[in-house]
Structure formats: structure tokens, C-alpha cells
Amino acid sequence: MDRAEIGQVLRKLVATDGPSGGESRIATVVQALCAPYATDVRADVMGSVVAHRAGATLPAPGRIMLAAHMDEIGLLVTKVEGTFLHVTAIGGVDPRTAIGQEVTVYATGPGCERYPDGLPGYLGGRPPHLLSGEERAKVVPMGDLRVDLGFPPAGCVLVGDRAVWRGPYTELLGGRVAAKSLDNRASLAAMIGALGYLAQGRHTWDVYAVATVQEEVGLRGARASGFTLAPDIAVAIDVTFADTPGVNEEQTAPMDKGPSLAWGPNLHPGLVGRLRAAAEALEMNYTMDPIPGASGTDAWALQLVREGLPCGLVGIPIRYMHSPVEVVALNDIDRAARLLAAFVSRLDDTVLASLAEEV
């Protein structure tokens, strides 16, 4: 595994759709990408993909769960009106960015087998010429937008069908990439990359790398997988806000300067310290991300699984989060992957006893 391979993994991930509650397509791709580096790969009852990589010793001194959600924000069809679809948001869709965007609609009704790759459409609204001055000054609400399929879909699109943003994977200057759904495909690529790096070395703990479902609508997959797997510790991997014009730098992390490590009540001080030590052993730059309350990530759900889990949170800075085009630095994904692999490789039979004293 190296940065180039992680870039190839990311390209495959963003090319595959998977809105919350409709992750089957991305789950298939994730299983195939994890298989070369895992002892076994399976899907749980919720649809999350669990890639297990066994430790080098029997019995293993501990079990770690890595969690990166594979769902993305999207749209849900609420009414079919000829060629037009009324839609509502799945997850935190930003209505400011919606109008004029291209989408893919995944039909499930009669005749949908003719469109295995989905139906292309556009989100449109009234032209500005036909709006009042007051209306032009406001964000167009989702309820006033329509997905235009160009022609009536002959009954194959049903209420409840899902749609996602449609767009290319674009390489920008300086090793940056622009694409849709980098939240959270960037972190998913880092987690798969970590499995690849672990395959090149040795680790004693059992690793469960979980691509979780339905994070964008309530952290549901992580909660279910965490309860089933009952790991000893967990580290969530998610995106965070990169430096962006007009945003206070205290709310962002610099892009291409390494991953961010979250710190606050949601995170266990002993795990945060070990993540920092692993980064410093690699001589890797990182930033600290102070989170005084809910992190809004899988770590928030995992912390309260069963009797409680020591959790860590590794962030990858991206720009324009929850918009149809996000931007990430490939170096940051690779660094996060290497950090996770180094962190896991340093876990030994003394960790669990030590964590109880480091709260």
C-alpha cells in the first residue's frame, strides 16, 4: 500500500453511490477492496461491512474497532409528478448548493432493471427572471426544487426512491482531489489503506475495520456494529473542516498538514495520547481538534456501546463539506492511513490495564 494505491481506492469509492439506507452498491465495492488485506470480510444485519484482520498472537491481547461510515447524504423522492420528482433531504444537504446540480436517481419500481446505473436528472427551480426581488435574495428551499428526468419515467420511480449527487473525480493542483461524497469516502479510503499498511507489518491485536451505514442520519450502523463486535477500544475516522476562506481558523484544520486528532469528553485521554505518540514516532505532522461536546461522528455512538468504550477520533480535513463537490489532499488520507496502522501496531498486552488508569 502507498499513496498512489490509496488514490486509486478513493477513485473507486467516490464513483460508487451509497446514500444512507441505500448502501448496498458501495458495500459491495468496500468488501472487494478490503478482501486482499483481511482474514475475513462480511456484512452485518444492518449492512455495515466488517473486515476482520487477525492479530499475530493467539489469543489476541485485545480487539480494536476502526469505524469509517460509508453512507453519503442524498435525496428521497416524496412525489412523482410526470417528469418531475419532489424530493427531501437525507442527512445534512445544504440547500444553498442544490439548484442546478446533476443527480442520479435509483428507481425500484416496475422496469427499473433497464436502469441498473440509475437515471440521470437535474435539480431545477424557477428562473430568477420570474422571482420577486425578495425571493431572489433567499436560498431556494428544497420543497421548491424538482428533479427533472427529461421525460416521464414510466412508473419505475417510486415514492421513497433515493438520489445522490452526480459528478466527476477531478485531480486538482498540489495533490488535491475534488469529488462528491468525500465525506466520508476519504476516511473510508484511509481505513482501507490502514489495512494495507498493516498487511506489510505485524500487529498482535485483532482488528475489525467497519464501514458503517446510516451515520448521516443518526450514527446507527456504528452503534449496532459496536454492540455486536464488543471491541475493547474503538477509533472512528471521519472528515473535519479544512481551512476555507471566510471561516475562522480556530474552527478548521490546515489542509495537507496531516490528520487531526480530536480531544474532548467524547474521547479517551489514554487513546488520544497513544495516537499522538504514534504520530510523533512517525515524525508526522498533526493538529489537535478540541471538541467540547458531541463530536457528531461514529465515536459519539461507540463511546456508549455496552458498558462503554474508550474511543479515539482521527479527522481528515476537507473543504466544502456536505456540498456536491468537496476537496481533500491525498497526502492527508495517506498520512491518516499510516497513523492508524502505526497506532494499531503499537498496541500490546499492557494497553487495557493502562487505559483504566488514564481516564
N, C-alpha and C positions, 0 to 999 in steps of 0.2 A: 504494500500500500504506500502511496505517496500523494503529493498534492495533485498531480495530473490525474491520477485514478479517482481521487475524490471529486475532482471536477467532472469526470465522466459519470460518476454516480449521481451527482447533483443534477446533471442534464437529464438523466433518465427519470429522476424523481419529479422534477417540475413539469416534465412532458406528460405525466400521468395524473389524471384528476382524482380527487377524493374529498368531496365536501363532508362535513360532519353528518354521520348517519348513512353515508353512502361511500364508504372507504374501500369497497371490495377491489377496485381496479388498482389502487395504489398498494393495497395489501399484497396482491399477487406479485407486484414488482419488488416490494421490500423483501418478501420471502426468498425470491431468486437472488437478490443482491447479498443477503445475509448468509445464504447456504454455504458458500465456499469457506466461511470462517467460523461456522458454528458446529457444535456437536449434534444438535438437532434444532429444527425450526417448526413451529406450529402456530395456529391461530386459536385464541381462546373464544369463549362463547359470545363475548361482546364484539369480536372481530379484531382485537389487537393482535399484532404479530409478536410472538415471543421467540427470540433467538437465544438458545442456551449454549454457552461455551464452558465446558467443564474445566475445573482447576486441575493443576498438575499433581495434586496430592489427594489421597483418599484416606479418611473423609476430608472434604474441604473444610478449612477453618472458618469459613463464612460464606454468605450469599449476598451479592450486591445486585441491585436492580438499577439499570440505566433506563431512563424513560425520555423518549422524544415523541411528541404527538405527530401523527401523520395526516390528520384531517386538516382541511382548509376552510376558510369562510366561503359562503356561497349564497345561492338564492333558492327559494322554494316557490313553486308555482301555486298560486291561490285561485286563479280563474283562467279559463281558456276562452278567448273571445275572437273566434276566427283565426286570423294570422297573428294576433297579439296575445301575449301572456301577461297577466298580472302576477307580480312576484313580491315576496317579502324576504327579508334578510335572514340568513342562517349565520349566527355569530355576529361579530362586530364589523359589519360592512359600513364603510364610510360613504354616505350618500353624496358627498361633495365630488367624489371621483367616479360616480356610477354612469352618468349620462354619456352616451356615445361609445360606451365600451362594448367590445365583442365578447360574447359568451358562448358556451357550449351547453346545450340542454340535453339531458339524458332522459329520454322517453321510456316509459314502461308499459304503455297501452298496446292495443292490437296493432300489429305491423311494425312495432319498434325494432324488430330484428333486422329491418332494412337499414337501420342507422346504428350499427354497433359502435361507431366512434362518436355518436351524439349528433345533434342538429346544431348548426351554427346559427347564431342570431345576434342582434344588436339591441342594446338598451337605448330607447329613444324617448323623447318628450316633445312638447310643443316648441316650435321655433321661437327664438327671442323676439322676432318681429310681432308675434301675436300675444306677447305678455305685457302686462302693465309695468310701469316703472318700478312699482313696489315688488312685483313678482320677480323681475329680473335681478333685483338686489338680494334675493333669498336663495338658499340652497333648494334645489328641486327635491321634494320628498319622494321616497321610494314608491309611495302609493300613486304618484302621478306619472311614473315611468312605465313603459311597456317593453317587453322583449318582442321584437319584430322578427318573425321567422321567414318573412318574404312571401309566404303562401300558406294557407291553412294546412295544418299537419295531419289531416285526415283521421283524427281521433286517436293518434298514437301518443300524444302528450296528455297526461292526466294531472288533475289537481294533486299536489304532493310530490310531483317530479322535481328533480333538482337541476340546478345550473351552476356553473362556475365560470370565472374569468378565463378568457382565451387569449394567449399571447406567446411570443417567441422567447427563447432563451438567447440573450444578447450579451456578447462579451464586450465590455467597455474598456477604457484605458486603465492601466495600472493594476491589472488582475482583478478588476471588479466585474460583477455579473449582474445584469438586470433581468428579472423574470417575475412571473406571478407565483404566489404561494411559497416564497422563500420563508415565510412564517407558516410551517415550520420545517420545510424541506431542507433548509440549510442545516438545522440541528440534526435532522434525520441522517443527512449525509455525514455529519461529524460522528454520530453514533456508529454508523456502519463502518466508517473509517477507523474508529477506535477498535472495532472487532478485527479489522485487517491488521492494524499495528500489533494487537495482542497476539495474533497468529504468528508474528515474527519473533516473539519472545516467550517469556514464561510467566505464569501467574498461578497462585495457589488457590485463590477464591473462585467459587462458581460465579459466573457472570450471566445475568439474564438481561439481554438488551431488548427492550419492549418498545415497539412502535405503537403508541396508544391511539385510541379512537376518541372522538367526541370531546376533545379538550376545549374546543372553541365554544361549546355550549354547556360547559359545566364540569370539566375535568373528570368525566365519567369513566373512560377506559382505564386511566391510571388507578383510580380508586378500586375498580374491580380486579385488575391485574395484581395490584399490590396486595389485596386481601388473599387472592389465590396463591400467589408465589410465596408470601410471607418471608421476604428477604430480611437480612439483618440491618442493612443500610440501603439508602437509595440516593441517586444523583439524577436530577432532571436536567435536560438540555433544552434550552429554548432560546428565542431571539430576544434582543433588547434594543433600545433606541440608540442608533448611531448619531454622531454629530451631524446636525442638519441646520441649514440657515433658518434663523428665526426661533430656534429652540434654545432655551437656557442650557449651557454646557453642564450644569450640575445635574441635569436630567438625562444626559446622554453619555455614551462611551465613545472614544475615538475609534474610527474605522482603521483596520489594518495595523492595529497595535496589540493584537492578541485578544483572547476571550475576557469576559468579565466574570467575576466571582461574586455572587450575591451574599449579602451579610445582613442579618436581622433576625427577628424572632422565629421566622419560618425555617431558619437554617441552623444546623447543629454546629456549635463553635469548634468541636473537635474535627468534624469533616471539613469545615472551611479552612481550618489550619492545615490539614493534610493536603487539600487542593492547592493551597498557596505554596506549601513545601515542595509539592511535585512540580509546580511551575518554576520555582526557583532552582530546583535541581536540573531542570532543562534549560536554565538561563532564558526563560521565556517571559516576555512582557505580558502583563495582565492588568486589568483595572478592577477596583472594588466597586460594587454596586450596592449602596445602602438601601435596604427595603424595610421600612419601619413596621409594616403590617402585612397584609396579604400580598403574596408575590403574583397571584393570578396565573400560576403555572402548575404543572403536574406536581411539583414539590408541595404545593399547598394542600392537595388531597392526600398525598403519600404520607405526610407528616403524622396524620391521624389514623392511618391504617392499623387495624388490630389494636395492640397495646401502645402504638406509637412508633415511628421510625425516625432515626437520625437521618436528616436529609441535607443534601448539598444542591446547588443550582449553578450551572455553567451557562453563561449567556454569550450569544454571537451577535455583534452589533449589525443591524440592518437599517437602511433608510426607507422611509415612506411606508411604514408598517400598516397592514390592513388596507392597502390600496391595490389596484390591479397590476402595478409594476413596483417591485421592491428592489433594493440594491444591496449587495453584500460583497465583501472581499474574500476571495477564495483562500487567501492566506489565513484568515481568521477561522475558517472552517477547518482547515488542516491543523492549525495550532490547537483548536479545541479537541480534535480527534487525538492528537499526540498527548495532550494533557490528560485526557480521560484514560488512555492506555497506560501512561506512566503512573497515574493515581492508583489504578487497579493493580498494577504490577507491584506496587509498594505495600499493598495490604498483606498482613501476616497474621499469625495466631495470637498476637498481643492486642490487636486493634479493639476488639469488642470489650475487653476488660477496661481498656484505657478510656473508651468513649463514655462509660458510665461515670468517670471521674472528671470529665471535661465539660460537663453541662454548665 
